[in-house]
Amino acid sequence: MCLLPLPLFAQGPDVITMDQKPHHHLILQHDYVKVFKVEVSPRVSIVLHRHNQDTIAIAIGDQLVSVGIPGKPDVPQKNADAQVRLQRGGYVHSMQVDGNTSYHTVAVEFMHPQTGFQNDCAEILPGQPLKCTVAALSKASSVYVHQIQLESEQTRVCLMYVPSHQSLNLAEYPDSPDVSQLIVLLAC
């Protein structure tokens, strides 16, 4: 009888997923991705949660946060406006907004497994080399600037800066036809 309670203590509470978090608002879902709009007020925490699939997070505005990973001390982190981060499937964390401004992020969860992630023109994967070429770094015109950030064997993640009152016809934008693209458009 004395040994019976031990397994109960070892199990701990279940960790929720992004779908169950009140700060994560699902704005788009289809066979390839789920897109969440994440907004958190200053000095508020996001509870411990799990990313079931690989997820790309794009910072909207500069952010000061502390990231908590179970069993480790919280780590202060500064995310720059438009910074892309990769959170691999199975990643479990919490977060506290430390700055005086709200935390605003777009999180894109891939619905299919991703393999062979590699940096392109930004260091998304720490310690991994950049694969950036002059063509990938910037396809600049008077209308937009395009930068490939990260690629897997299935997906290419790009940032495209389009100034206000300008338009971009994505049908005219040539790219690799064998790779799906996630394009995040930011108004300048």
BELSUL-V983943 format. One record per residue. RES is the residue in one letter. PHI is phi in degrees with one decimal (NA if undefined). OMEGA is omega in radians with two decimals (999 if undefined). Layout:
RES,PHI,OMEGA ; RES,PHI,OMEGA
This chain:
M,NA,-3.14 ; C,-68.2,-3.12 ; L,-82.4,-3.09 ; L,-59.9,-3.11 ; P,-70.5,-3.07 ; L,-56.0,3.12 ; P,-61.1,3.12 ; L,-65.5,3.13 ; F,-71.0,-3.08 ; A,-70.6,-3.06 ; Q,-70.3,-3.12 ; G,68.1,-3.11 ; P,-74.8,3.06 ; D,-68.5,3.11 ; V,-94.5,-3.12 ; I,-76.6,3.10 ; T,-102.6,3.13 ; M,-58.0,-3.13 ; D,-61.0,-3.06 ; Q,-95.6,-3.07 ; K,-87.3,-3.13 ; P,-67.9,3.14 ; H,-84.4,-3.12 ; H,-100.8,-3.11 ; H,-106.6,3.14 ; L,-68.8,-3.12 ; I,-114.5,3.12 ; L,-157.5,3.06 ; Q,-148.0,2.98 ; H,-151.4,-3.03 ; D,-64.8,-3.03 ; Y,-104.7,-3.08 ; V,-144.7,2.85 ; K,-117.9,-3.14 ; V,-114.6,-3.13 ; F,-116.2,2.96 ; K,-97.4,-3.08 ; V,-117.1,3.11 ; E,-134.1,-3.12 ; V,-136.5,3.14 ; S,-70.3,3.09 ; P,-57.3,3.09 ; R,66.7,3.11 ; V,-108.1,-3.12 ; S,-106.0,2.93 ; I,-99.0,-3.06 ; V,-67.5,3.12 ; L,-55.6,3.13 ; H,-149.0,-3.07 ; R,-117.6,2.98 ; H,-96.7,-3.11 ; N,-70.1,-3.11 ; Q,-120.0,3.02 ; D,-58.3,-3.06 ; T,-134.5,3.02 ; I,-101.5,3.07 ; A,-117.1,-3.14 ; I,-117.1,-3.13 ; A,-72.9,3.03 ; I,-110.6,-3.04 ; G,91.3,3.09 ; D,-68.9,-3.04 ; Q,-138.7,2.99 ; L,-117.0,-3.08 ; V,-139.7,2.94 ; S,-120.4,-3.10 ; V,-102.2,3.12 ; G,-108.3,3.06 ; I,-119.4,-3.09 ; P,-50.1,3.10 ; G,83.2,-3.13 ; K,-128.8,3.07 ; P,-68.9,3.08 ; D,-60.0,-3.10 ; V,-117.9,3.05 ; P,-64.9,-3.09 ; Q,-143.4,3.05 ; K,-113.7,3.11 ; N,-106.4,3.12 ; A,-80.4,3.07 ; D,-53.1,3.13 ; A,73.1,3.09 ; Q,-67.7,3.11 ; V,-100.0,3.09 ; R,-126.1,3.08 ; L,-109.4,3.05 ; Q,-116.5,-3.05 ; R,-70.1,3.09 ; G,-54.8,-3.10 ; G,93.7,-3.14 ; Y,-65.7,-3.14 ; V,-119.7,3.14 ; H,-160.8,2.95 ; S,-123.9,-3.13 ; M,-155.9,3.06 ; Q,-118.6,3.06 ; V,-82.1,-3.07 ; D,-94.2,-3.08 ; G,-77.3,3.13 ; N,-92.5,3.11 ; T,-117.4,-3.14 ; S,-66.0,3.03 ; Y,-88.2,-3.14 ; H,-133.2,-3.08 ; T,-143.0,2.93 ; V,-105.3,-3.13 ; A,-111.6,-3.12 ; V,-116.5,-3.14 ; E,-96.3,3.12 ; F,-77.1,-3.10 ; M,-84.9,3.12 ; H,-117.1,3.13 ; P,-56.2,3.10 ; Q,-111.9,3.13 ; T,-129.5,3.02 ; G,69.2,3.09 ; F,-59.7,3.04 ; Q,-148.8,3.06 ; N,-64.8,2.99 ; D,-114.2,-3.10 ; C,-104.3,3.09 ; A,-145.3,3.12 ; E,-85.4,3.09 ; I,-86.9,3.10 ; L,-98.5,-3.08 ; P,-56.4,3.08 ; G,81.3,3.12 ; Q,-92.0,-3.12 ; P,-68.9,3.03 ; L,-86.8,3.13 ; K,-109.1,-2.99 ; C,-66.6,3.01 ; T,-113.8,3.12 ; V,-57.9,3.14 ; A,-65.6,-3.12 ; A,-77.6,-3.08 ; L,-63.0,-3.08 ; S,-159.4,2.95 ; K,-100.4,-3.01 ; A,-89.1,3.01 ; S,-144.0,3.09 ; S,-71.9,-3.07 ; V,-102.6,-3.02 ; Y,-152.5,2.99 ; V,-125.0,-3.07 ; H,-120.0,3.07 ; Q,-135.7,3.04 ; I,-79.6,-3.07 ; Q,-98.7,-2.95 ; L,-156.0,3.09 ; E,-137.1,2.89 ; S,-118.1,3.09 ; E,-72.0,-3.10 ; Q,-110.3,-2.94 ; T,-142.0,3.01 ; R,-119.5,3.12 ; V,-107.0,-3.10 ; C,-123.4,2.92 ; L,-111.8,3.09 ; M,-125.1,3.12 ; Y,-94.9,-3.12 ; V,-119.7,-3.13 ; P,-62.7,3.10 ; S,-55.9,3.09 ; H,65.6,3.07 ; Q,-115.5,3.11 ; S,-128.7,-3.13 ; L,-141.3,3.09 ; N,-96.4,-3.09 ; L,-64.3,3.11 ; A,-65.1,3.12 ; E,-88.0,-3.09 ; Y,-88.9,-3.12 ; P,-78.5,3.06 ; D,-155.0,-3.08 ; S,-62.9,-3.10 ; P,-73.8,-3.08 ; D,-94.5,-3.12 ; V,-125.0,3.04 ; S,-67.4,-3.13 ; Q,-123.4,2.95 ; L,-112.2,-3.11 ; I,-114.3,3.11 ; V,-106.2,-3.14 ; L,-96.7,3.12 ; L,-116.2,3.08 ; A,-76.9,3.13 ; C,-92.0,999
